[in-house]
Amino acid sequence: MGDSITLGEVEIIRVVEWQGTFGPARRIVPEAGIEMWEADEELLAPDFWERESDQWIGALQTWVLRSGGRTVLVDTNVGNGRERPSMPMFHHRNTDFLGQLTAAGVRPEDVDIVVNTHLHADHVGWNTAGQGPGTWVPAFPNATYLMPAADHAHFDPANGRDLRPDDVALFEDSVAPVVAAGQAVLWEGEHRIDENLVLESAPGHTPGSSVLRLRSGGERAVFVGDLLHSPVQIAHPAHNSCFCEDETGAAATRLRVLARAADEHELIVPAHFGGPGAFEVRRGAGGFAVRKWASYDA
């Protein structure tokens, strides 16, 4: 069973597929110098930064929301058996993610909605299951998959963009089969899921990056995808990760979302934070600071 928390009438279950060191910290957030990491050491270590090796610590995880009688998954990690040669950690992975979901009380056939906050490889992989090219089918047979239309257009090889081979592969094995099965909804601007949940465009990291806002019983949260990769970006919101495709747009979106979260006391839920995984912020000098971390019922 994953960790869980309830906000209003929405239960949130956290299912961590993998957590560990991923790469040099200052390669992940290139603009953040060592002095910034050291200044925030109390915040960053040991859950987000391994100081001795200067490694960024991240997680691959899915957030399960039970809202309005439906089961919603937020992002689906990397998937098994994928061709990702330029990303060794994602290449030919083999994990029991579907088994972990089942242990958390979520069978594939129980999932009603899958939210892909954006269409990078580590957010769409378990959209499908199969044994290789020509065999990929939706992993959640009864689900509607909500994908940002701008990202679908951006990563679709048919649109003639010069894409990396891994981006072509992720579209072909994790996106196109869902569209072909008639289970995808390509949305833009804003998309309401139910009375508690609404998707909003938050471009920058990718053209179609989005956030999922939760409001229920006076409680609020925002699932921000890859808007944040490290808590070092909380105090320094202008600093992007190395994966942001539009640096100016990503920084502007990050600042806007953090400011609203501080003003409205939203729980911020990034895709890849280990440790407590979610937090509230307050305004600070030149940026923001953690007000408190989430606490879960194990």
QUIUR-V481175 format. One record per pair of residues at least 12 apart in sequence whose C-alpha atoms are under 10 Angstrom apart, sorted by the first residue. I is the first residue (numbers start at 0). J is the second residue. If there is no record, write none. Layout:
((I;J) (I;J))
This chain:
((0;12) (0;13) (0;14) (0;99) (0;100) (0;101) (0;102) (0;103) (0;104) (0;105) (0;297) (1;13) (1;14) (1;15) (1;62) (1;63) (1;99) (1;100) (1;102) (1;103) (1;104) (1;295) (1;296) (1;297) (2;14) (2;15) (2;62) (2;103) (2;275) (2;294) (2;295) (2;296) (2;297) (3;62) (3;63) (3;64) (3;103) (3;294) (3;295) (3;296) (3;297) (4;64) (4;293) (4;294) (4;295) (4;296) (4;297) (5;64) (5;65) (5;215) (5;218) (5;295) (5;296) (6;213) (6;214) (6;215) (6;216) (6;217) (6;218) (6;219) (6;220) (6;266) (7;66) (7;195) (7;213) (7;214) (7;215) (7;216) (7;217) (7;218) (7;219) (8;65) (8;66) (8;67) (8;195) (8;214) (8;215) (8;216) (8;217) (8;218) (9;63) (9;64) (9;65) (9;66) (9;67) (9;68) (9;195) (9;196) (9;213) (9;214) (9;215) (9;216) (9;218) (10;63) (10;64) (10;65) (10;66) (10;70) (11;62) (11;63) (11;64) (11;65) (11;66) (11;70) (11;71) (11;72) (11;295) (12;61) (12;62) (12;63) (12;64) (12;65) (12;72) (12;100) (12;103) (12;104) (12;105) (12;295) (12;296) (12;297) (13;60) (13;61) (13;62) (13;63) (13;64) (13;72) (13;73) (13;100) (13;103) (13;276) (13;295) (14;59) (14;60) (14;61) (14;62) (14;63) (14;96) (14;99) (14;100) (14;102) (14;103) (15;58) (15;59) (15;60) (15;61) (15;62) (15;76) (15;96) (15;99) (15;100) (15;271) (15;273) (16;58) (16;59) (16;60) (16;61) (16;75) (16;76) (16;77) (16;94) (16;95) (16;96) (16;97) (16;99) (16;100) (17;57) (17;58) (17;59) (17;60) (17;76) (17;94) (17;96) (17;271) (17;273) (18;46) (18;56) (18;57) (18;58) (18;59) (18;60) (18;271) (18;272) (18;273) (18;274) (19;46) (19;47) (19;48) (19;49) (19;54) (19;55) (19;56) (19;57) (19;58) (19;59) (19;273) (20;46) (20;47) (20;48) (20;49) (20;52) (20;53) (20;54) (20;55) (20;56) (20;57) (20;58) (21;54) (21;55) (21;56) (21;57) (21;58) (21;88) (22;52) (22;53) (22;54) (22;55) (22;56) (22;57) (23;48) (23;49) (23;52) (23;53) (23;54) (23;55) (23;56) (24;36) (24;47) (24;48) (24;49) (24;50) (24;52) (24;53) (24;54) (24;55) (24;56) (24;229) (24;240) (25;53) (25;54) (25;55) (25;240) (25;241) (26;54) (26;55) (26;240) (26;241) (26;242) (27;54) (27;55) (27;228) (27;229) (27;239) (27;240) (27;241) (27;242) (28;55) (28;227) (28;228) (28;229) (28;231) (28;232) (28;238) (28;239) (28;240) (28;241) (28;242) (28;243) (29;238) (29;239) (29;240) (29;241) (30;232) (30;235) (30;237) (30;238) (30;239) (30;240) (30;241) (31;231) (31;232) (31;235) (31;237) (31;238) (31;239) (31;240) (33;53) (35;231) (35;232) (35;234) (35;235) (36;48) (36;50) (36;53) (36;230) (36;231) (37;50) (37;231) (38;231) (39;230) (39;231) (39;234) (40;231) (42;230) (42;231) (42;288) (42;289) (43;55) (43;56) (43;229) (43;230) (43;231) (43;274) (44;56) (44;274) (45;273) (45;274) (46;272) (46;273) (46;274) (46;275) (46;276) (47;228) (47;229) (47;230) (47;231) (47;271) (47;272) (47;273) (47;274) (47;276) (48;229) (48;230) (48;231) (55;228) (55;229) (56;228) (56;229) (56;271) (56;272) (56;273) (56;274) (57;228) (57;229) (57;270) (57;271) (57;272) (57;273) (57;274) (57;276) (58;76) (58;228) (58;270) (58;271) (58;272) (58;273) (58;274) (58;276) (59;74) (59;75) (59;76) (59;77) (59;121) (59;122) (59;270) (59;271) (59;272) (59;273) (60;73) (60;74) (60;75) (60;76) (60;77) (60;96) (60;121) (60;122) (60;269) (60;270) (60;271) (60;272) (60;273) (60;276) (61;73) (61;74) (61;75) (61;76) (61;96) (61;100) (61;122) (61;270) (61;271) (62;74) (62;75) (62;114) (62;222) (62;268) (62;269) (62;270) (63;100) (63;103) (63;104) (63;105) (63;110) (63;112) (63;113) (64;110) (64;112) (64;196) (64;213) (65;110) (65;111) (66;192) (66;193) (66;194) (66;195) (66;196) (66;213) (66;215) (67;192) (67;193) (67;194) (67;195) (67;196) (68;111) (69;109) (69;110) (69;111) (69;112) (69;193) (70;105) (70;109) (70;110) (70;111) (70;112) (70;113) (70;142) (71;105) (71;109) (71;110) (71;111) (71;112) (71;113) (71;114) (71;142) (71;143) (71;144) (71;192) (71;196) (72;105) (72;110) (72;111) (72;112) (72;113) (72;114) (72;115) (72;142) (72;144) (73;112) (73;113) (73;114) (73;115) (73;116) (73;122) (73;123) (73;145) (73;211) (73;222) (73;224) (73;270) (74;113) (74;114) (74;115) (74;116) (74;117) (74;118) (74;119) (74;121) (74;122) (74;123) (74;124) (74;125) (74;126) (74;224) (74;270) (75;96) (75;113) (75;114) (75;115) (75;116) (75;120) (75;121) (75;122) (75;123) (75;124) (75;125) (75;126) (75;127) (75;173) (76;89) (76;96) (76;115) (76;119) (76;120) (76;121) (76;122) (76;123) (76;124) (76;125) (76;126) (76;270) (76;271) (77;89) (77;90) (77;91) (77;92) (77;93) (77;94) (77;96) (77;119) (77;120) (77;121) (77;122) (77;123) (77;124) (77;125) (77;126) (77;169) (77;173) (78;90) (78;91) (78;92) (78;93) (78;94) (78;95) (78;96) (78;97) (78;120) (78;121) (78;122) (78;123) (78;124) (78;125) (78;126) (78;127) (78;128) (78;129) (78;172) (78;173) (79;91) (79;92) (79;93) (79;94) (79;95) (79;96) (79;124) (79;125) (79;127) (79;128) (79;129) (79;130) (79;131) (80;92) (80;93) (80;94) (80;124) (80;128) (80;129) (80;130) (80;131) (81;93) (81;120) (81;124) (81;129) (81;130) (81;131) (81;132) (81;165) (81;168) (81;169) (81;172) (81;173) (82;131) (82;132) (82;164) (82;165) (82;168) (82;169) (82;172) (83;120) (83;164) (83;165) (83;166) (83;167) (83;168) (83;169) (84;164) (84;165) (85;163) (85;164) (85;165) (86;120) (86;165) (89;120) (89;121) (89;124) (90;165) (96;125) (97;125) (97;128) (97;138) (97;139) (106;139) (107;137) (107;138) (107;139) (107;140) (107;141) (107;142) (108;138) (108;139) (108;140) (108;141) (108;142) (109;139) (109;140) (109;141) (109;142) (110;138) (110;139) (110;140) (110;141) (110;142) (110;143) (111;139) (111;140) (111;141) (111;142) (111;143) (111;144) (112;139) (112;141) (112;142) (112;143) (112;144) (112;145) (112;182) (112;183) (112;192) (113;126) (113;139) (113;142) (113;143) (113;144) (113;145) (113;146) (113;182) (113;183) (114;126) (114;142) (114;143) (114;144) (114;145) (114;146) (114;147) (114;184) (114;192) (114;198) (114;209) (114;210) (114;211) (115;144) (115;145) (115;146) (115;147) (115;208) (115;209) (115;210) (115;211) (115;224) (116;145) (116;146) (116;147) (116;150) (116;198) (116;199) (116;200) (116;201) (116;205) (116;207) (116;208) (116;209) (116;210) (116;211) (116;222) (116;223) (116;224) (116;225) (116;270) (117;145) (117;146) (117;147) (117;148) (117;149) (117;150) (117;151) (117;200) (117;201) (117;202) (117;204) (117;205) (117;206) (117;207) (117;208) (117;209) (117;210) (117;224) (117;225) (118;146) (118;147) (118;148) (118;149) (118;150) (118;151) (118;153) (118;154) (118;166) (118;169) (118;170) (118;173) (118;174) (118;205) (118;206) (118;207) (118;208) (119;150) (119;154) (119;165) (119;166) (119;169) (119;170) (119;204) (119;205) (119;208) (119;225) (119;242) (120;165) (120;166) (120;168) (120;169) (120;170) (120;173) (121;169) (121;270) (121;271) (122;173) (122;224) (122;225) (122;270) (123;146) (123;169) (123;170) (123;172) (123;173) (123;174) (124;138) (124;169) (124;170) (124;172) (124;173) (124;174) (125;137) (125;138) (125;139) (125;172) (125;173) (126;138) (126;139) (126;140) (126;142) (126;144) (126;172) (126;173) (126;174) (126;176) (126;177) (127;139) (127;140) (127;172) (127;173) (127;174) (127;175) (127;176) (127;177) (128;172) (128;173) (128;176) (129;172) (131;172) (132;168) (132;171) (132;172) (133;171) (133;172) (133;176) (134;172) (134;176) (135;171) (135;172) (135;173) (135;174) (135;175) (135;176) (135;177) (136;172) (136;173) (136;174) (136;175) (136;176) (136;177) (136;179) (136;180) (137;172) (137;173) (137;174) (137;175) (137;176) (137;177) (137;178) (137;179) (137;180) (137;182) (138;173) (138;177) (139;177) (139;182) (140;177) (140;180) (140;182) (141;182) (142;177) (142;182) (142;183) (143;177) (143;181) (143;182) (143;183) (143;184) (144;174) (144;177) (144;178) (144;181) (144;182) (144;183) (144;184) (144;185) (145;182) (145;183) (145;184) (145;185) (145;186) (145;190) (145;192) (145;198) (146;174) (146;178) (146;183) (146;184) (146;185) (146;186) (146;187) (146;207) (146;208) (146;209) (147;183) (147;184) (147;185) (147;186) (147;187) (147;188) (147;189) (147;190) (147;198) (147;199) (147;200) (147;205) (147;206) (147;207) (147;208) (147;209) (148;184) (148;185) (148;186) (148;187) (148;188) (148;206) (148;207) (148;208) (149;185) (149;186) (149;187) (149;188) (149;200) (149;202) (149;205) (149;206) (149;207) (149;208) (150;185) (150;187) (150;202) (150;205) (150;206) (150;207) (150;208) (150;209) (151;170) (151;174) (151;175) (151;185) (151;186) (151;206) (151;207) (152;185) (152;206) (152;207) (153;205) (153;206) (153;207) (154;166) (154;167) (154;168) (154;169) (154;170) (154;171) (154;174) (154;205) (154;206) (155;167) (155;169) (155;170) (155;171) (155;174) (155;175) (156;168) (156;170) (156;171) (186;198) (186;199) (186;200) (186;207) (187;199) (187;200) (187;207) (187;209) (188;200) (188;201) (188;207) (188;209) (189;201) (189;209) (189;210) (189;211) (190;211) (191;211) (191;212) (192;211) (193;213) (194;213) (194;214) (194;215) (195;212) (195;213) (195;214) (195;215) (195;216) (195;219) (196;211) (196;212) (196;213) (196;214) (196;215) (196;220) (196;221) (197;210) (197;211) (197;212) (197;213) (197;214) (197;221) (198;210) (198;211) (198;212) (198;213) (198;221) (198;222) (199;211) (199;212) (200;252) (201;223) (201;224) (201;226) (201;248) (201;249) (201;251) (201;252) (201;253) (201;255) (201;256) (202;226) (202;243) (202;244) (202;245) (202;248) (202;249) (202;250) (202;251) (202;252) (202;253) (203;225) (203;226) (203;239) (203;243) (203;244) (203;245) (203;246) (203;247) (203;248) (203;249) (203;250) (203;251) (203;252) (203;253) (204;224) (204;225) (204;226) (204;227) (204;239) (204;240) (204;241) (204;242) (204;243) (204;244) (204;245) (204;246) (204;247) (204;248) (204;249) (204;250) (204;252) (204;253) (205;225) (205;226) (205;242) (205;243) (205;244) (205;245) (205;246) (205;248) (205;249) (206;243) (206;244) (206;245) (206;248) (206;249) (208;223) (208;224) (208;225) (208;226) (208;249) (208;252) (209;222) (209;223) (209;224) (209;225) (209;226) (209;252) (210;222) (210;223) (210;224) (210;225) (210;226) (210;256) (210;268) (210;269) (211;223) (211;224) (211;268) (212;265) (212;266) (212;267) (213;265) (213;266) (214;265) (218;263) (218;264) (218;265) (218;266) (219;260) (219;263) (219;264) (219;265) (219;266) (219;267) (220;260) (220;263) (220;264) (220;265) (220;266) (220;267) (220;268) (220;277) (220;278) (220;279) (221;256) (221;257) (221;259) (221;260) (221;265) (221;266) (221;267) (221;268) (221;269) (221;277) (222;265) (222;266) (222;267) (222;268) (222;269) (222;270) (222;277) (223;253) (223;256) (223;257) (223;267) (223;268) (223;269) (223;270) (223;271) (224;267) (224;268) (224;269) (224;270) (224;271) (225;239) (225;240) (225;242) (225;243) (225;249) (225;253) (225;268) (225;269) (225;270) (225;271) (225;272) (226;239) (226;240) (226;243) (226;249) (226;250) (226;252) (226;253) (226;254) (226;256) (226;257) (226;268) (226;269) (226;270) (226;271) (227;239) (227;240) (227;249) (227;253) (227;257) (227;267) (227;268) (227;269) (227;270) (227;271) (227;272) (228;240) (228;241) (228;242) (228;269) (228;270) (228;271) (228;272) (229;269) (229;271) (229;272) (229;273) (230;269) (230;272) (230;278) (230;288) (230;289) (231;288) (232;250) (232;253) (232;254) (232;286) (232;287) (232;288) (233;253) (233;254) (233;257) (233;280) (233;281) (233;282) (233;283) (233;286) (233;287) (233;288) (233;289) (234;280) (234;282) (234;283) (234;284) (234;285) (234;286) (234;287) (234;288) (234;289) (235;250) (235;254) (235;284) (235;285) (235;286) (235;287) (235;288) (236;249) (236;250) (236;251) (236;252) (236;253) (236;254) (236;255) (236;257) (236;285) (236;286) (236;287) (237;249) (237;250) (237;251) (237;252) (237;253) (237;254) (237;285) (237;286) (238;250) (238;253) (239;253) (254;286) (254;287) (257;279) (257;280) (257;281) (257;282) (257;286) (257;287) (257;288) (258;280) (258;281) (258;282) (258;286) (258;287) (259;280) (260;279) (260;280) (260;281) (260;282) (261;279) (261;280) (261;281) (261;282) (261;287) (261;288) (261;289) (261;290) (262;280) (262;281) (262;282) (263;279) (263;280) (264;278) (264;279) (264;280) (264;281) (264;290) (265;278) (265;279) (265;280) (266;278) (266;279) (266;280) (266;291) (266;292) (266;293) (267;279) (267;280) (267;292) (267;293) (268;293) (274;292) (274;293) (275;292) (275;293) (275;294) (275;295) (276;292) (276;293) (276;294) (277;289) (277;291) (277;292) (277;293) (277;294) (278;290) (278;291) (278;292) (278;293) (278;294) (279;291) (279;292) (279;293) (280;292))
